[in-house]
Amino acid sequence: MAKPNLIPVVLAVVVALGLSACASQPAKPPALELPSQPAKPAPAELDRWWLSFADPQLDKLIDEALAHNSDVLLASERVQAARASLALATSALYPEVNATGSASRNSSSQATDQPRQPGAPVATNTYRLGLAMSYELDLWGRVAAGRMMAEQTVNASRYNQEAGRAMVAAAVVRSYFTLLSLDRQLQMAERHLAIRQELRTLRQKRRAAGLDGPDSLEAAEQALAQASGNRAQLASGRDKAELALAGLLGRSPRQIVEAKPDRATGFERYAGTAEIPAGLPSDLLQRRPDVRAAEADYAAADAGVAEARRRYFPSLSLTGFLGGESASLSDVLKSAARTWNVAAAVSQPLTGFVRIGAQVDAAEANKRQAELRYQQVARSAYTDALSALTQHRSSRDSWREAEKRLQSQQRLDQLAQLRFKQGVIDRLALLEAESGRLGAEYERDNALRDRLTALVDVYQALGGGWSGKLE
C-alpha cells in the first residue's frame, strides 16, 4: 500500500499558520509628528480626578450618573453587540457539528427500464440519524482576519465607552459647580435686592424731606428694578441647572420633577483646589480613550482589507457524517445500520473577481478613512490639551485678580461699618459699601466657577476619568 504524500499538506499548514500569524497582531496607524518640547508625567489622580475636590456628595452624583446615564448605558450595549459579533467571527475558526435526523418515504415507478422486482414493496422508508460536521480550513487567514477585525471593533467600542464615561463624569462636575455657583449667587442676589429696596425707601424719605432731587430717587428705582430682574434670572438659571444635572444623572421624569439633586454648601470652599502642573503629559495619546478608539478602528479597517483580499484565494471545506441509516426507525441506532462519509471540496472564484475587487476597494477606502480619522483625533487631542491648559492659566489669573478686588472691597466695607458706628457716615453710605462688596463677591464667584470649569476641561483633555487601559 503506497504511503500518502504529506508534503502538500505540510506546506498548506505552514502557509496557513504564516498567514494567521500575520493577522494575529493588530496594525498600528502611521507614526505622527509629535511635539519636540519636553513632556511631563501626567497627574497621578487622573483616573478619578474628581476625588481631588474632596466632596463626597459630588462623588455620589458621579457614581449615580455612571450607573444610570442613558449615554453610558447605550455605550455598554454597543460593547455587548460588538462582543457578540466577535463570538460569531471566532466560531468560524472551529468545525461546526450538528445533530441531524431525517425520515423519507419513497415510491418506485413502474414505467422505468428497471421495473420493481416481484414481491418488493411499492413504497420504502428511510430513516437517518447522526452527527454532521462541516469545517472551512482557513488556509489563507481570511477567517482569522475577520476575527481580528471583530476583535478590534470590540476594543474600539470599549474605548468609546470609556470616553463616554469620562465625558459624562466631566459634564456632571461642570453642572455641579454651576449649580453651586448659582446657589451662592442667588443668596447674594436676594441680599442685594433687600439692600436696593432699603436704599429706595431711604431715597424716598430724603426726597420727601427735600434732601435729594428726583434724579437720585429715579436712580434708586432703576437699581432696584435691575436687582429684581437679576434675582429672577438667577432663580431661573438655578432651576435649569438642577434639571440639567438631574438629566445627566439618568433620573426618571418623576425623579426630575420631585427630587432635586443634593449638593454641598459653601461654594467658596473650592477656592483652595490644587492646581495641575502645566505641560503636556508624555503619554497623552495613550491616555486619551478617543485616540485609542481611533487606533482600534484603524486596526479593524486594516484587518478588513486583509479579509477582503483573501477572498481571491480558493477555499477548502471538509464535511462529514457519522450515524445510522435504516428502513426502520427502531433499527437506525443498531451497528448494522451504521454509516459514515467524509468529503472535501475546493472552491475557487472564477467570475466573482469584479465583486471581490469592489469589496477590496471599499475596504481600502475604509482604511484610508480610519487613518485620516486617527490623525484628526490625535491632532484634536493636542489642540484640546493646549487650549485647556491656556484657558486654565487665564482663568486662574482672572480668579486671583477677582480675589484681590474682593479683599479690597471687604476692607472698604469694614471701614464703612466702623465709620457708621462712629457716626461719620449715614445708612445710605453703609448700604452702598455693602452693595459694592456683594458685587465683588459676585465677580469672584464667577471667576471661581470659570477656574473650576477650566480645571475640569484640563483633566478631561489630558485623558482623565479612566484607568488608562482596558480591564
VOGU-3710 file (C-alpha; in Angstrom, 3 decimals, decimal comma):
1> makpnlipvv> 0,000/0,000/0,000  1,523/3,343/-1,067  2,203/5,862/1,655  0,338/9,158/1,293  2,358/12,183/0,210  2,292/14,553/3,185  4,370/17,323/1,612  1,401/19,276/0,153  -0,453/19,025/3,452  2,554/20,249/5,437
11> lavvvalgls> 3,076/23,145/3,027  -0,568/24,122/3,281  -0,418/24,065/7,076  2,779/26,154/7,094  1,251/28,730/4,760  -1,935/28,835/6,810  -0,017/29,333/10,050  2,110/32,029/8,483  -0,877/33,950/7,200  -2,681/33,549/10,512
21> acasqpakpp> 0,377/34,907/12,315  0,312/37,949/10,040  -3,269/38,585/11,118  -2,665/37,904/14,817  -1,105/41,316/15,554  -3,234/44,456/15,117  -1,859/47,050/12,743  -0,609/50,342/14,156  -1,527/53,612/12,436  1,282/55,612/10,839
31> alelpsqpak> 3,506/57,491/13,274  2,663/61,118/13,962  4,988/64,087/14,185  4,824/64,782/17,916  5,868/67,959/19,756  9,590/68,232/20,449  9,117/70,085/23,727  9,879/68,132/26,912  6,831/66,287/28,156  5,861/65,955/31,780
41> papaeldrww> 4,327/62,998/33,601  0,558/63,014/33,827  -1,020/63,949/37,177  -1,289/60,922/39,438  -5,002/61,456/40,171  -6,191/61,329/36,563  -8,104/58,058/36,983  -10,711/59,560/39,330  -9,660/63,174/39,267  -12,883/64,446/40,865
51> lsfadpqldk> -11,752/62,958/44,185  -9,285/65,850/44,440  -12,244/68,138/45,252  -12,869/66,132/48,460  -16,651/66,386/48,090  -18,441/63,125/48,998  -21,724/64,449/47,576  -20,081/65,071/44,216  -18,616/61,554/44,268  -22,097/60,089/44,844
61> lidealahns> -23,567/62,060/41,965  -20,859/60,859/39,574  -21,382/57,261/40,656  -25,110/57,688/40,046  -24,512/59,132/36,591  -22,090/56,376/35,588  -24,677/53,799/36,646  -27,808/55,337/35,101  -26,906/57,879/32,416  -28,508/56,860/29,119
71> dvllaservq> -25,386/57,566/27,036  -23,330/55,343/29,339  -25,908/52,558/29,131  -26,079/52,818/25,330  -22,303/52,577/25,099  -22,397/49,455/27,266  -24,939/47,842/24,934  -22,746/48,690/21,937  -19,907/46,836/23,621  -22,136/43,815/24,151
81> aaraslalat> -23,196/43,868/20,484  -19,551/44,060/19,379  -18,646/41,147/21,651  -21,441/39,087/20,142  -20,058/39,817/16,667  -16,612/38,734/17,888  -18,041/35,465/19,205  -19,679/34,882/15,832  -16,407/35,574/13,980  -14,497/33,301/16,374
91> salypevnat> -16,915/30,435/15,829  -15,918/30,356/12,149  -12,439/29,159/13,193  -13,809/25,881/14,542  -15,715/22,961/12,984  -19,478/23,125/13,096  -21,114/19,909/14,344  -24,869/19,405/14,248  -27,122/16,564/15,228  -29,235/15,682/12,201
101> gsasrnsssq> -32,174/13,433/11,595  -34,331/12,762/8,580  -37,168/10,491/7,505  -38,379/9,882/3,967  -40,860/7,622/2,194  -40,271/6,803/-1,499  -42,367/5,016/-4,131  -40,750/3,374/-7,183  -42,066/3,847/-10,717  -43,386/1,019/-12,914
111> atdqprqpga> -42,578/2,972/-16,054  -38,794/2,848/-15,703  -36,455/0,481/-17,555  -35,861/-1,356/-14,332  -39,295/-2,411/-13,027  -39,827/-3,293/-9,399  -38,896/-6,822/-8,509  -41,752/-9,222/-7,762  -42,679/-9,022/-4,098  -40,821/-5,753/-3,493
121> pvatntyrlg> -42,840/-3,115/-1,639  -44,307/-0,255/-3,612  -43,060/2,285/-1,076  -39,968/2,235/1,165  -38,981/4,161/4,262  -35,532/5,593/5,021  -34,501/6,895/8,426  -31,215/8,692/9,010  -29,803/9,874/12,369  -26,307/11,059/13,304
131> lamsyeldlw> -23,785/13,878/13,537  -22,907/16,121/10,601  -19,675/18,139/10,564  -18,572/20,993/8,316  -15,355/22,978/8,511  -13,633/25,521/6,281  -9,861/25,308/6,547  -8,512/28,829/6,984  -5,519/28,216/4,705  -5,053/31,874/3,783
141> grvaagrmma> -6,017/33,536/7,058  -9,260/35,056/5,761  -11,325/33,894/8,719  -8,568/34,924/11,150  -8,520/38,385/9,576  -12,282/38,623/10,027  -11,885/37,697/13,656  -9,152/40,312/14,089  -11,495/42,913/12,605  -14,229/41,927/15,070
151> eqtvnasryn> -11,779/41,938/17,989  -10,550/45,439/17,193  -14,147/46,590/16,807  -14,746/45,361/20,354  -11,696/47,307/21,554  -12,889/50,438/19,775  -16,326/50,137/21,363  -14,764/49,678/24,806  -12,512/52,717/24,365  -15,529/54,716/23,198
161> qeagramvaa> -17,362/53,505/26,266  -14,562/54,798/28,488  -14,524/58,086/26,582  -18,264/58,407/27,100  -17,976/57,667/30,825  -15,218/60,268/31,178  -17,313/62,794/29,283  -20,348/62,184/31,483  -18,262/62,488/34,664  -16,817/65,794/33,468
171> avvrsyftll> -20,267/67,067/32,494  -21,610/66,200/35,963  -18,790/68,093/37,660  -19,282/71,153/35,459  -23,039/71,111/36,041  -22,495/70,601/39,778  -20,182/73,594/40,100  -22,532/75,714/38,005  -25,372/74,779/40,333  -23,350/75,576/43,455
181> sldrqlqmae> -22,310/78,891/41,945  -25,907/79,775/41,163  -26,981/78,801/44,692  -24,399/81,184/46,081  -25,188/83,979/43,617  -28,910/83,669/44,293  -28,255/84,182/48,002  -26,216/87,291/47,214  -28,885/88,489/44,778  -31,557/88,239/47,461
191> rhlairqelr> -29,410/90,258/49,880  -28,616/92,752/47,149  -32,332/93,089/46,370  -33,050/93,768/50,061  -30,331/96,457/50,077  -31,769/98,110/46,970  -35,252/98,073/48,484  -33,958/99,759/51,620  -31,973/102,274/49,578  -35,080/103,091/47,555
201> tlrqkrraag> -37,018/103,638/50,804  -34,289/105,916/52,164  -34,199/107,882/48,916  -37,970/108,321/49,081  -37,673/109,702/52,587  -34,865/112,028/51,595  -36,849/113,153/48,569  -39,865/113,867/50,740  -37,652/115,860/53,117  -36,215/117,828/50,223
211> ldgpdsleaa> -32,694/116,445/50,750  -32,473/114,676/47,354  -33,507/115,630/43,884  -35,685/113,480/41,568  -32,627/112,013/39,837  -31,459/110,235/42,979  -34,838/108,573/43,516  -35,043/107,577/39,841  -31,566/106,033/40,023  -32,620/104,078/43,117
221> eqalaqasgn> -35,741/102,822/41,326  -33,680/101,691/38,348  -31,132/99,941/40,579  -33,972/98,163/42,399  -35,538/97,019/39,131  -32,171/95,761/37,906  -31,580/93,856/41,157  -35,054/92,316/40,972  -34,522/91,210/37,365  -31,097/89,790/38,182
231> raqlasgrdk> -32,546/87,745/41,013  -35,307/86,347/38,789  -32,764/85,464/36,099  -30,544/83,670/38,608  -33,507/81,748/40,052  -34,484/80,587/36,545  -30,880/79,634/35,793  -30,661/77,674/39,043  -33,822/75,734/38,197  -32,483/74,923/34,714
241> aelalagllg> -29,155/73,821/36,188  -30,968/71,450/38,562  -32,873/69,926/35,649  -29,710/69,588/33,568  -27,869/67,823/36,380  -30,820/65,501/37,035  -30,861/64,605/33,350  -27,148/63,775/33,417  -27,776/61,518/36,404  -30,214/59,466/34,319
251> rsprqiveak> -33,131/60,077/36,641  -36,714/59,337/35,617  -39,105/62,186/34,752  -40,796/61,737/38,119  -37,493/61,963/39,974  -36,520/65,030/37,954  -39,738/66,780/38,993  -39,955/65,624/42,608  -36,339/65,290/43,771  -33,674/67,954/43,427
261> pdratgfery> -30,018/66,888/43,258  -28,269/67,081/46,605  -25,216/69,298/46,820  -22,776/70,740/49,268  -22,954/74,264/50,673  -20,303/76,943/50,577  -19,069/77,392/47,015  -16,039/79,325/48,192  -14,648/76,166/49,794  -13,325/75,101/46,378
271> agtaeipagl> -11,041/78,122/46,150  -8,241/76,019/47,638  -8,420/73,316/44,951  -4,969/72,102/43,922  -3,621/73,205/40,562  -2,472/70,965/37,721  1,171/71,273/36,646  1,394/72,989/33,278  2,663/70,930/30,358  1,635/68,034/28,144
281> psdllqrrpd> 1,973/64,504/29,547  4,298/62,191/27,657  1,575/59,545/27,253  -1,202/61,874/26,118  -2,173/59,758/23,086  -2,239/56,623/25,236  -4,251/58,348/27,961  -6,962/59,652/25,641  -9,622/56,936/25,113  -10,922/58,611/21,952
291> vraaeadyaa> -7,452/58,338/20,391  -7,218/54,695/21,432  -10,643/54,062/19,887  -9,498/55,644/16,609  -6,379/53,461/16,709  -8,506/50,336/17,179  -10,772/51,438/14,309  -7,700/51,682/12,090  -6,581/48,184/13,091  -10,080/46,861/12,355
301> adagvaearr> -10,068/48,536/8,941  -6,636/47,071/8,154  -7,894/43,601/9,060  -10,901/44,254/6,841  -8,577/44,850/3,891  -6,765/41,574/4,588  -10,061/39,706/4,854  -11,312/41,156/1,571  -8,095/40,455/-0,361  -8,005/36,812/0,712
311> ryfpslsltg> -11,355/36,202/-0,911  -9,398/35,882/-4,160  -7,873/32,610/-2,899  -9,582/29,211/-3,068  -11,435/27,831/-0,079  -11,183/24,256/1,145  -14,160/22,822/3,007  -14,474/19,498/4,809  -17,775/17,757/5,517  -18,515/14,522/7,288
321> flggesasls> -21,307/12,392/8,680  -21,377/9,692/11,333  -24,573/7,933/12,274  -27,051/5,320/11,160  -29,379/4,717/8,249  -32,167/2,156/8,210  -35,522/1,347/6,689  -36,932/1,032/10,193  -36,737/3,721/12,846  -36,153/1,112/15,562
331> dvlksaartw> -33,043/-0,160/13,748  -31,379/3,192/12,973  -29,080/3,033/16,039  -28,027/-0,595/15,577  -24,489/-1,407/14,485  -25,672/-2,875/11,205  -27,205/0,486/10,259  -24,019/2,464/10,987  -22,784/4,686/8,164  -20,286/7,467/7,686
341> nvaaavsqpl> -18,826/9,649/4,983  -16,066/12,259/4,645  -15,785/14,713/1,778  -13,600/17,655/0,798  -14,482/20,461/-1,607  -12,385/23,207/-3,148  -13,959/26,411/-4,396  -12,057/28,939/-6,485  -13,768/32,164/-7,599  -13,785/32,497/-11,383
351> tgfvrigaqv> -16,476/35,005/-12,286  -16,652/36,904/-8,973  -13,383/38,824/-9,263  -15,180/42,081/-10,036  -17,295/41,729/-6,910  -14,260/40,825/-4,788  -12,305/43,709/-6,293  -15,084/46,099/-5,327  -15,005/44,710/-1,783  -11,230/45,220/-1,628
361> daaeankrqa> -11,554/48,789/-2,920  -14,224/49,551/-0,324  -12,108/48,033/2,463  -9,051/50,042/1,406  -11,134/53,226/1,302  -12,382/52,450/4,822  -8,780/52,000/5,943  -7,752/55,364/4,490  -10,713/56,986/6,219  -9,747/55,336/9,505
371> elryqqvars> -6,192/56,636/9,118  -7,443/60,169/8,495  -9,809/59,937/11,460  -6,965/58,780/13,678  -4,804/61,706/12,605  -7,717/64,072/13,128  -8,473/62,755/16,616  -4,782/62,814/17,578  -4,445/66,418/16,424  -7,581/67,316/18,356
381> aytdalsalt> -6,104/65,698/21,459  -3,131/68,041/21,442  -5,263/71,016/20,439  -7,729/70,322/23,260  -4,958/69,846/25,804  -3,069/73,008/24,846  -6,272/75,051/24,694  -7,427/73,721/28,074  -4,066/74,485/29,688  -4,102/78,004/28,236
391> qhrssrdswr> -7,654/78,629/29,433  -6,765/77,216/32,830  -3,887/79,671/33,271  -6,058/82,561/32,116  -8,963/81,674/34,396  -6,596/81,167/37,325  -5,117/84,645/36,807  -8,602/86,174/36,484  -9,688/84,483/39,694  -6,645/85,802/41,552
401> eaekrlqsqq> -7,387/89,346/40,373  -11,017/88,928/41,437  -9,810/87,758/44,856  -7,696/90,881/45,199  -10,612/93,133/44,267  -12,849/91,338/46,754  -10,320/91,721/49,543  -10,057/95,435/48,756  -13,844/95,809/48,727  -14,115/93,877/52,011
411> rldqlaqlrf> -11,714/96,304/53,620  -13,808/99,222/52,355  -16,944/97,580/53,730  -15,328/97,057/57,126  -14,178/100,657/57,133  -17,682/101,812/56,268  -19,140/99,811/59,154  -16,627/101,362/61,527  -17,340/104,879/60,285  -21,083/104,232/60,526
421> kqgvidrlal> -20,730/103,200/64,167  -18,723/106,384/64,756  -21,454/108,448/63,106  -19,221/109,662/60,330  -21,425/108,282/57,518  -25,130/107,591/57,234  -27,095/104,416/56,448  -27,062/105,189/52,747  -23,269/105,110/52,523  -23,145/101,928/54,603
431> leaesgrlga> -25,561/100,130/52,311  -23,714/101,310/49,193  -20,465/99,888/50,632  -22,166/96,551/51,330  -23,573/96,542/47,801  -20,098/97,088/46,418  -18,795/94,140/48,439  -21,592/91,899/47,175  -20,758/92,890/43,611  -17,109/91,956/44,179
441> eyerdnalrd> -18,173/88,614/45,681  -20,382/88,003/42,659  -17,453/88,618/40,311  -15,169/86,446/42,455  -17,637/83,556/42,386  -17,969/83,835/38,616  -14,192/83,757/38,307  -14,007/80,753/40,658  -16,620/78,892/38,607  -14,692/79,635/35,414
451> rltalvdvyq> -11,478/78,467/37,060  -13,044/75,203/38,226  -14,628/74,624/34,816  -11,256/75,187/33,158  -9,714/72,734/35,609  -12,287/70,108/34,638  -11,515/70,772/30,968  -7,821/70,148/31,627  -8,488/66,862/33,390  -10,687/65,707/30,527
461> algggwsgkl> -8,289/66,917/27,812  -5,420/65,013/29,442  -7,408/61,776/29,247  -8,659/61,688/32,810  -11,654/59,751/34,026  -10,490/56,184/33,365  -7,624/53,872/34,309  -5,735/54,314/31,014  -6,123/50,680/29,968  -8,897/48,192/29,317
471> e> -9,535/45,749/32,112
//
